[in-house]
Amino acid sequence: MNKSEFTKVYADRLGVTIKEAENNLATFISTLTECLKNGEYVHVSGFATFELRNKQARDGVNPLNGEKVLIPACKSPNAKFSKTFKAIFND
């Protein structure tokens, strides 16, 4: 399922137009992104926690030629789903 298909299902469940559902989803994503950029930890109870993690520089290998390369340090968003949410799929 791609984003437009998801948005249609989301709109149907909410009983709103596709445009309203697109705006709702875009607002959620942009708010989450902004909070993470500001270094905030976001916890949605019963669903997931989101945080920005610092990854240290590390050695890697170029798969095309086998040459060793240095992968620079960076920040990476991370999501961890709750036990409650995971349990839905493992009944």
N, C-alpha and C positions, 0 to 999 in steps of 0.2 A: 504494500500500500504506500503510495507516495503522498506528498503533502496535500495536493489538491483533493485526492480521494479521501484522505483523513479529514480535511476541512469540511467536505460534504457530509460525511457521517456525523461529525461533530455538530454541524449546523442542524441536521435532522434531529439529533438527540436533544439539542437545546430548544428547538422550535423557533429558530431565527434564520435570517437569510445567510447565504454563503458569505456575502461581504461582511456581515456582522461577525460571523464566526472567524473569518480571516483576520479581522481587526482584533478580536479577542485573543486569538492565538499569537498574533504578532506582538501584542501588548505584553502577554505573559513572557514570551521569549526575550523581548527587549528589556523588560524589568529584571528578569533573572540575570541577563548578561550584564546590565549596569550594576546590579548588586555584587556580582562576582568581581567585576573590574574594580569596585571600591573595596575589595578585600573582605566582603561580608560572607557569612556562612548562611545558607538558606535551607531551612528544614520545613518540608511539607509533610505533616504528620500522616502516617499511614501510606505514604507514597515513596518519598526519597529525600535525601540530603544532597545538597550541591555545594561544592567548594572549589577554590582555586588552589592548586598545589604547585609548589616549586620543584622542577626537575633539575637535577644537577647535570653538568656537562658530562658526557661519557663517550667512550670509544665505540665506533661502529664500523661496518664494512659495506662498501659500495657493492651491491649485488651484481652490477654489470661487469665490473672488472676485478673485484676482490680487493681493491685498494682500501687501506684503513683510512678512516676519516674521523674527525672530532665532531660530535654532535653537540652543539652549544646548549648552555643552560636555557631553560624557558619556563613559562608558566603554563599550566594545563588544567582545563576544567575537569572536574571529576564528579560523577553521580554515583551514589550508593543507594540502592533500593531497600526499602524496609522489609523486615521479616513478614509483616502482614501482607504486603503487596506480592512478595515472592510466593507466599503460601497459596495465593489464588491459582497459581499455575502448577502447583504440585500436590493437588488433592488426590 
